[in-house]
Amino acid sequence: MQSSAAILIVDDHDGFRAFARVMLEADGFTVTEAATGAEATEAARTVRPGLVLLDIGLPDFDGFEVARRLAGQAGGPVIVLTSTREASDYGARITSSPAAGFLPKDQLSGAALRRFLARAPTGEGRT
Amino acid sequence: MNRALRAALAAGATAAVGCFVWSSWLPNSQYAPVEISFAVVGLSFMVAGIAAWQRWPASRLGLLFTIIGYLWNPAFSGCNASCPANVLLIGNGSRSAWNTLGTIAALVGLVITGIVLTLIVRHWRSARGWSRRAMIPLLWIAPAVGAENILTGSLFHFPALVTYALLPLLLLAGPVLFVISTVRARTAGGALGTAIVDLEPGASPGRLRDALARALGDSTLQLAFQQPGGAGHLDTLGQAVDRSVAPIAGSGGTVLVYDEGLELEPQLVKLTAAAASMALEHTRLQAEVQAQLEQVRASRARLVEAGDAERRRLERDLHDGAQQRLVTLSLALGMARDRAAGADPELEALIDSAGKEAREALTELRELARGIHPAVLTETGLTGAVQALVERSPVAATITAVPDERFPAAIEATAYFVVSEALANVAKHAMADGAQVTIRRRRPGRLVVEVSDDGAGGARPEGSGLRGLADRVASVGGVLRVDSPPGGGTRLEADIPCP
């Protein structure tokens, strides 16, 4: 059952995942964590999150590759790429990826994620 | 030739010359000019023969010429009548004695001709190069001597013009050719020096061989190399060498293989070997210098690559460490501020201020990391990285072309720093309204990075910034060119080799 309130946080930094979980759960989201690209694709299949907050720098695949794999899934989640770097550091790779957009890590908030969910086309990120 | 023989020959030649001078002394002489010319022919054979024998002791040519000269003068330097005598003191006798002498001389001449022709046939079959050319005087003189005997030896009678005018000229060719051979040997020595001087630096042994062969006129000249174990020599085709060889000093067993005709010129062979030794040594030194230069280039490239790798690692460490912590801190402060909102305005303001500080620190750290190594270059290559530079440029800049392909990291980093430094200079010094960036493959194997502006020009290539950039470009084997006439804008071009 896919839910707009379910968030999958994909990041290899334990500290960031832990803090993001606290912040987003306080905002009413249900949070699942993954530390690698492989874990992310598996969790997305089982948890069916409405949104995936996807760090670009991962130890196995980079965020762009994970986004491509997740986008291939039927009724896939809204994918939001994130990084401590700025969007300009990735050039056109962000706009050419299937992700809905990019959110710098220091600007993470429940409100910001809801805006991505609200912009998502019908059927994407929802049951 | 030993000293006694040399003295005897010299004395004979001197006597013949003296006799000739005395005989042809006008107040005493009854010679006709044509007879004087015959005497000159004989003397020329004698002198040329002695000189050739002295110069080329191993050759039979000198000996033969000497014999011809000595036999000639007794026969034809006689006075016929009143002058003192020829060298053998015969010829002042009766006409019949003179005729008999002429017949004998003709027969002796024919025998000599036969001997010479036999020698020619035997040697011509085996001789090559220098050997054959050394036989040219023989080729000439053999039929000439035979013809002379037939024409003047009382066996036949020909018109006086043929007998006394044309024949001496014909016969003079032999000694003249000897002189030419001598001069040619000396000229070969000079040509050898010229060939070595003209040989380009670092020439291959093959080119050296060609130059030496041309200078010596010996197309068979070869360089050969000692076989392992010292058992003979192999030429460049791997064939065993069975000809004359001369060692080349300091070449590790390399030898010159030359035509046997050159054995007549041992000094020339020594000179050739010495020249080859110098040329090979020069080539070896050139190769050493080239190898050292390549080592320095490779070392510099490795240093730059190591520096780039270290910068990438440093940027990655900042990204994974300090930046992550500042992000978390910033988020935590934001959350703390939200929770304190309304309850304690002073605390809220304090936390808000701390959050701003954290975000500014994060921004500064991002800039620092970007300056250390642009992540966008690693992520997207030149396309995204140059686009990012152009977007951040304070002066309006446009991209004309950037190849949409990835290059080796060192090439990408160099091209990126060229554009980055050039745009920074445009912003700081050029007073320009706009700039253009072009990166393209000009031809296979070259990447050309060009940044131009419409500013004031007058950039100094020797300035520390551009000099450092030139060093950076040179580290990957490239060249930086700066064209910056005062008032005419600046055009900076880096020509970089790339696969």
Boltz contact constraints between the chains, C-beta under 6 A:
constraints:
  - contact:
      token1: [A, 13]
      token2: [B, 324]
      max_distance: 6.0
  - contact:
      token1: [A, 15]
      token2: [B, 328]
      max_distance: 6.0
  - contact:
      token1: [A, 16]
      token2: [B, 328]
      max_distance: 6.0
  - contact:
      token1: [A, 19]
      token2: [B, 328]
      max_distance: 6.0
  - contact:
      token1: [A, 19]
      token2: [B, 331]
      max_distance: 6.0
  - contact:
      token1: [A, 23]
      token2: [B, 335]
      max_distance: 6.0
  - contact:
      token1: [A, 84]
      token2: [B, 319]
      max_distance: 6.0
  - contact:
      token1: [A, 84]
      token2: [B, 323]
      max_distance: 6.0
  - contact:
      token1: [A, 84]
      token2: [B, 324]
      max_distance: 6.0
  - contact:
      token1: [A, 84]
      token2: [B, 327]
      max_distance: 6.0
  - contact:
      token1: [A, 85]
      token2: [B, 375]
      max_distance: 6.0
  - contact:
      token1: [A, 88]
      token2: [B, 388]
      max_distance: 6.0
  - contact:
      token1: [A, 89]
      token2: [B, 375]
      max_distance: 6.0
  - contact:
      token1: [A, 89]
      token2: [B, 376]
      max_distance: 6.0
  - contact:
      token1: [A, 90]
      token2: [B, 379]
      max_distance: 6.0
  - contact:
      token1: [A, 91]
      token2: [B, 376]
      max_distance: 6.0
  - contact:
      token1: [A, 91]
      token2: [B, 380]
      max_distance: 6.0
  - contact:
      token1: [A, 91]
      token2: [B, 384]
      max_distance: 6.0
  - contact:
      token1: [A, 91]
      token2: [B, 387]
      max_distance: 6.0
  - contact:
      token1: [A, 93]
      token2: [B, 380]
      max_distance: 6.0
  - contact:
      token1: [A, 105]
      token2: [B, 327]
      max_distance: 6.0
  - contact:
      token1: [A, 106]
      token2: [B, 327]
      max_distance: 6.0
  - contact:
      token1: [A, 106]
      token2: [B, 330]
      max_distance: 6.0
  - contact:
      token1: [A, 106]
      token2: [B, 362]
      max_distance: 6.0
